[in-house]
Structures are given as structure tokens and as C-alpha cells.
Amino acid sequence: MYTPLEITQKTEELWIKKWTNSFRRTFVLWILWWMFVAMWAAFSINTMTGMWGELPYWLMKLFGWFVFCLWLVLVILAGGELFTWNVLLIIAWLQKKIKTNQFLKNLFAVWIGNLVWSLIIVILLFLWGFHALSDNAVWNTLLKVASHKLALSFTQAVVMGILCNIFVCFAIWVWYSWKTATDKVMAIIFPITAFAAIWFEHIVANMFYLPYGYLIAHFTNISQNHNEVFTLTNILTKNAIPVTIWNFLWWTVFCWVFYRLLFLKYKKD
């Protein structure tokens, strides 16, 4: 396996190359990423629906979010562009290999790309009637997950955004340390399952749950009592904005303090 110094150097080189991707290539990778995450988010919701109330709470969460973590396996092994992953460009920026406007432009473009394709997949699943599976039991699970996210205070959303990216950071970093596909998959499964099962907040995953909850609340007859909860204002202020900010800022702290500072700036020590 690679050493921490080798991982940091490898990451810097990889993300400089990623910046040079053409817009067309990046655009296609946005599509790939969201197809992966949306389908596995739907898979996890469907899995938990069959177990909610039938199994102990911890076991239901473990199984439900274990299947969810497979999206990152596909993103990494098959390719894709993910906002919370592309924040790794900060290493290249800190090393003055890319400009500030290039760094921010990439993050903004990927965030918007992830959102647009998430909405497309959510609408397709909604039109198909995914939420009506099992005599409308799936919509109940979806609303439980999405409502939980909107019940957080601003401070809670900030803290849970930080805690989420602690797990995601280490998942990606450990993934970089290994050289075979099997090792990489095993490295990803545990930290991603952990953050999802504890219900920490990941902005791009929330691009599935919150829009789908909004559609159920406003465009079906099965959940009219959620109309006041699922508003665009609540979605933005209670979740999307604070979680985006702190998913981003934790990468900054993580990369600056723990890796760039230790293994690039002072690597001779």
C-alpha cells in the first residue's frame, strides 16, 4: 500500500489531471455519478422499507445503508464527478498548481451538474411510481429519512456535515492507499456505511432524498400533511446550504492540516 506522503502526492497529481478534463467529458461523468448514487439510494430505501419495524433499529440501519455505500464503489471504480470528492482539488490549489477561479469554477459546475442530474433521476423514479411500491410503504420510508434531515437545526446540519466528511475523507484517503480493486472496495465499505447509518449529512446524497420528499409532499395525495415541511426555503436553509458549506470546509481543514501541512510542506521533517 502507498504511504501517507505518496497518497498526498498522488492525490495532487490526480486532481490536476482532473482539472484538465474537457467540459464534455466532465458532463458525461456527472451523468454517470448520479445514475449510480440515485439508483443505490433508491435501493437502500427499498431495503429499509421491508425491514422497518421488523428488525432491531440498528440492524435495519446497518443493512439499509450498507447497500447504499455501493454507489461510491461504482463512482470510484467506473468513474464519475462528485462535488464532495472534487473538493480534493484544494490540494492542487494550495500547492499553487491551479488558480482560485479554476478551483471554484470546477466545484460550482460539479455541484450544479450533480443537482441537475439528480433531479432528472428523481423525476423519472417519481413518474414510474417508485414511492408507491409495497402499497405505498416506500414513500413512508422516504419521508422518514427526508423529514429527519429537515428537522435539524442549522447548527445540527453544520455539525453533521462536518462529521459526514470525516468519514468520507478517510474513505477516499484509504482508497488511495491500496492498489487493487478488491482492497479499494473493502476500504470504502465501512466508513461510508458508518456515516450513512448514523445519518450524518452528505449534500449530494440529499439531492435525492429532499427533492423526492418534496415531490411526494406536493404532488401526491398520500402525504399532504408534509406540505409545510417540504418547502424550497426549508430545503435550502435547513439543509442544502449549511451541509454544502461544511462538507466543503472540512475537506479544507482535513487536506490543509493533516496532509498538505504534514506531508508536502514539511515532508523533509
Secondary structure as UniProt FT lines:
FT   HELIX           4..19
FT   HELIX           23..51
FT   TURN            52..54
FT   HELIX           57..68
FT   HELIX           70..78
FT   HELIX           83..86
FT   TURN            87..88
FT   HELIX           89..94
FT   TURN            95..96
FT   HELIX           100..128
FT   HELIX           130..132
FT   HELIX           133..150
FT   HELIX           154..177
FT   HELIX           181..197
FT   TURN            198..199
FT   HELIX           203..219
FT   HELIX           224..226
FT   TURN            227..229
FT   HELIX           232..235
FT   HELIX           236..240
FT   HELIX           241..253
FT   HELIX           254..265
FT   TURN            266..268
//
